[in-house]
């Protein structure tokens, strides 16, 4: 049986619930840059408390693993850095959902989102400046060179679409100037 489409598998259910989301991470980096292998998709989700109880309707067990609703509610209640995962049981494909909480960077990303058509869907992507800064943060935290490769590809393919002033502002504000110097060298 062929592997399901990673984007469609998780976007269609979120769309059915009318949950505001942005795709970020490696999937967004590939759409702005060059393809590579990934088995997960990162979302920034602007969940409301009422959405939590409805998630099992669109990500039903046993087809999907979804954390208990009280865990999702606890992540949504965090001031910053709330996160939970949804896993498609048959394929092992995973969605990492980062709750928007009260993060001004997420708010900026939402105001500057990009739309992209793929698999018959119109999806919402975090802007490339956001993706680059997050990749710089992930590189700082874990040291994985894949983040730098993603940034290089994005600069090569979509560099002319970047708002350089906004990128510079967020690089400074998020404290990733050293990482940016390395990535953009």
Beta strands, then each sheet from edge to edge (+ up, - down):
strand 1: 20-24
strand 2: 40-46
strand 3: 64-66
strand 4: 83-88
strand 5: 94-99
strand 6: 114-118
strand 7: 121-125
sheet 1: 1+ 2- 5- 4+ 3-
sheet 2: 6+ 7-
end
